[in-house]
Structure formats: C-alpha cells, structure tokens
C-alpha cells in the first residue's frame, strides 16, 4: 500500500498541472450536469415493516382523497375576551378561512363553526388546512401565504397561531453554522501550520470535494430516485473528513521537508505514509456509512451511501490533488518549524536541556503513571455515560419548540382548549377480512376503543367507496409524547382489540413516531456490532495487532456512551437546560443514536489511525514501546487536536438553532468528539499502550500468516532508502525532530 501510494504521490507531484486540471474539470462537469438535471424527487420517509406504514399504505390505496402523507396546517383562534362565537370574532375567523382557501396548493379548509371545531368553553377554535401535495413538495410561496394570513388576522382581541408540517420558521442566518465552522477551521489551520498557503490547501480541497459530490448527487437524484435531503450528511461529513485528510498529508509533507528531503520526495513520502493512514481511516468511515441500510429506513440508506461516496472522494483528493497542489505551491509551503521551546540547541548553555512542548510533556506524564490515568479517565467517562441507561427515544414535535414560535403557541392553545391528547390523534384503520362485514366490524372496533382507558373520544367510522375499510380518529387523554400515550398505542394494537372478522391498524403521527423509535432502537445494537466488527478486522491488518484494534473499539464504545449520557442528561432530564437553551426536556430524537454512531465512529477511527500509525512507525524502526508512544504522540497529536477542534466548532455551531432537534444533534456530536479525541485517543490510548508494551504490537503467528501486509507506516519505503530516511536536515539548520530519546520515558 505504502509503495503504491508513494508512486501515486510522486506521479501527482510531477504531473501536478494535469492532475489539477483533471479535478477542476470534474468539478465543472459535475456542476454542469447538476444544473441541467431534473429536480430531486420528494424524500421517501416511509418506514417499511411497521404497522403505521402498513396503515398509511392501505389508506393511500383505499382512501386516496385523504392523502395521509399530505401537507397540513392547523390555524388556531383564541378569543382573548369572551368567545369565538361572538359576531365580530366569528366574522374575523370566517374571513381568515376564506383567505386560507385562496392560498396556492390548498385543497380544502374546514370552517370550525360548520365542523364543530370549537372548544366546550367557546374560547378556542381551529381550522384544518389540507394541501394537495406532500410536505416536501410544498412551495415556499404556499408556506409564506399561510404565515402572512396568520399575521394579518391577529388583532388585539383575537390570538391566531398555526401549527402542522406546513408551517416553517424562517431560518435565521441561513448557512451560518457552516460559515462559523469554516471560519474556525481557517483559524485553527493557520495556527497549526503558521502559514496561510499551507492552511488554505485543506480548506480548498475539502470544498472542491464537497462541490463535486453534491453536484453529482443532484445530477443523479432523478435517475436514482434520491430525495432532496440525501446530500445533507454528505456535505457535512465531506467537509469534515476532507479537511482532516488534507491536514494530515500536508502536515506530514512539512515534516518530511524538515528532515531534508527534496520537495518531490517529501510529497511522495507524505502520500506513502500519511496517505496510507488516510486510506484506511477513510475505509472505516465508509464502512460505518455504507452499513446504514441495515436500519431499513430508505432516507437513511440514501444519506449513508451518498456520504460514503463523498468520503471516498475525499480520500482520492488527499492522495492525488494534495501532492499536485503542493508541487504548484513550491517553496511557499515551508518545512515544519520546531516548537519555540525546542529551538534552544547550539545557543543553550552547556548541560542545559531544551524544554519540550506541551504535547510531549503531556504524554510523558501519562506514560509515567499509565494505570492511574487509565483508571481515572475510564471512571470519568463511565460516570458521564450512566444517564444513557435511561435513554428514551422519540420524534420531537411542536411541543419541543421554543415558546417564541407560532407552532409551540398553537400547540399550547389546542392543549388548553381541547385537551392534551388533541395534538396527537391516532388513526384506526379497520379492514374487514374476505367476506367479512366491515360496517359491523367498524362499529365493534369503535365501541372497544372507546371503552379503553386513556381514550378521550372516538369519531364515527368513515367508509371507503367499496365499504370494506373504515377509518376512525382516536383522541387520547394524554399528550402525544407521553409514556401513557405510548402504552395506549400498544394496548389498541393488542389482538383482543380486533374482532373475529376484521383487522385494526393503528396509525397517526404518534403511532408512527413510536414505530420509528422502536425500529431504530432494535437496529442500534446490530448496527454497532456490524460497524465495529468490520472495522476491527480492518484495523488488525493496519496495525498487525489484536490488542490495538480491540483498544480502539472499546475506546469508541466509551466515547459514544458518554456522549449519549450527556445528551440524556441535558435534553431528556433538563440538567443545565438553561445553559444550552432547552426549554422543554423530553425524549431524545430517535435517529440520534444511529446518527451519532455513524458520524462519531468515522471520526474516532480517523483520530485513532492518525495517532497510532505514527507510534507504530516509530516502533517498527526502533522496537522501543515507550519511545514509540512518545514519538508518535509528538508528531501527530497537534494534527489530531486541530482536526478535533475544527469538528467540535462545526458541530457546536448547530446549537444556536431554534430547533431542539438540530440543537440536540449539534450538542451530541460535539461532546462525543470532545470525549473521543481528547479523553480516549489522546489520554487513554497512550496509557494503554504504555501498559501493554511490546504486547500491543504483536500478532499471533497463526494469524500473521493470514493477515495481508499493507505497510501503512511506510516500513518498505524506509528500508529501501535508509540513507535518505535517516538524513539530517541539510539546509534548515534545525535539529531532527523525528525521534526523541528513550531514557526519560521509563514507566515508574
């Protein structure tokens, strides 16, 4: 692997203009294809294999006019003084209903005074707005018309609010989170490299890779039936790993220059060594993302596969375009400079010892007392992970939005006027068996459901044209996200609720949320086992060890459970809620654990490979375990810390959103990366390797014969050119910074 990538890097450096033009041509071609492509189809939010989805499919087949997946809105009216049935209030509401019906894409608007949609105390009423399209097909003009009508109808005596999936808040700041992330990345890269040119290369190549990937996804959306959200994860991860991979290669290139290599040879060695680590780090990320189809949710499968392709593209850019751009930049990319504290060489007094940098002092501290550090770090992560045992999954609705939003205010008005369960009605679909009496079955089902504890009301059955299927609306007595409502759904789905000649299917938003949460919870452990298992096998080949991959997998499990524990404590229990803007604690978004595992696992393995390959490289050269740990940490910790800080800043930027769902994602990913990079990889990993010593790098003989030798650390490159590999700096006047003395690092 290292030899092949060495040749690739040298070829790219020599043919730098051709390689650069090729990648620029790919970007232009992908952009042109995307600009001429048909619009992406609506997202497929179906969840095959669930009862709610089966009910929706049946409704679409036998009640096409209902449009179970159509966009809807509820406009709520509340009389501040008196009742909504007063002549002036009633006239204002009827005018609002008329205006709502004239908006684009609206199919039907109900009049609350004709449908009886007025609360018992007469203070609250609502109009149901149904659109002829799905929520993904709803035009911005339709959303704006709804919002404008609500604004116009508000008056000192009448409160008007709107909720439902057709209502959307205007995104404040647009792509502000991405802009903040890029700004932080630029600052961190400049600090890391100390030069604008070297810092700009990772940003430039990452943006180019994301541009090609998103354009390709858009061009292929119609032929491959890819939804509009397919590129979301691809953009986020493509930017993340694109910066990381380029950062690692450029940093190694500058180290090779400092060792006295020519620029061409330095680029080739950087790709042969750091590029090998990039390839295998990228493979672990691809494994995590390509395994998302095991969850069985189409939209997640599309996002995972598209993101996997984007990561593969980032790897190709790192090992081809980066050396080409380094060749074009020439002497404007300088050799790595020794840290300021390490420059005291010839001018130091006799017997004086230069003071090592912070990274070396930190790893020396760890390797001198590894057991204490390991126990303390592990105990801290386990403590933070304890709340994860109480994890409750759900899909947050309008009740989780800030009180400043119209959706939340509409939710509260409906709950006050019609009861807490009114915001989450259930849909019971009664399907008669062959030859069965659907009308009798529907009446019996309505009676049984109405007699069930936790049911407030049941509407009369509504039959389709062939009279073989009926629909009933069931309003619970409890709130949609409550445990009592979840228990009610399971009770209504019990076999005793059905008659002998009919099948009762329970659907609705609340039921679908329960089904999705259960499906994702059931898929979480198999997904983790598949991803970690495949990556474990891959890392055995990378490090030619069993203990190192095992340590990497266990470290990831520690960081991901600690991250989930922090999410539960803040967003489910409400701890420090005021600090993070959590107004209403509740169940964690059901997609969050799977999403965190996929993203954080990929980044964790990036940091693991980047850090430990330099340690193994030193161990292969000198066979001194402690020296290898310190040397590898010295040369890679700065890059890993920079990459982690960039990711934490990018993810933390999402915490400024008003949407609790987005806020949860940002917090969860940021805290998990923080734990993994700085606690697991840069603290526990050196401690474990110091304790294991030579055993960390051993592979059983019987297994050694079967594991392919991939040479990630570039051992073949070093042995083929020993003189050049060990050459001292010839033109920089700086000390060789590759290795450090072994004596001070004995374990005590």
Helices and strands as residue ranges (DSSP letters): H 2-14, H 16-36, H 51-62, E 70-79, H 87-101, E 106-109, H 112-115, E 124-134, G 135-137, H 140-153, E 158-163, H 176-193, H 196-224, H 230-258, H 263-290, G 291-295, H 298-329, G 330-332, G 340-342, H 358-368, H 370-385, G 386-390, E 393-394, G 398-400, H 406-418, G 420-424, E 426-432, H 438-450, E 455-458, E 462-463, E 469-476, H 483-492, G 495-497, E 502-507, H 509-543, H 547-567, I 568-572, H 577-580, E 588-589, H 592-622, H 625-652, G 653-656, H 660-674, I 675-684, H 685-692, G 693-697, H 701-704, H 715-720, H 722-725, G 743-745
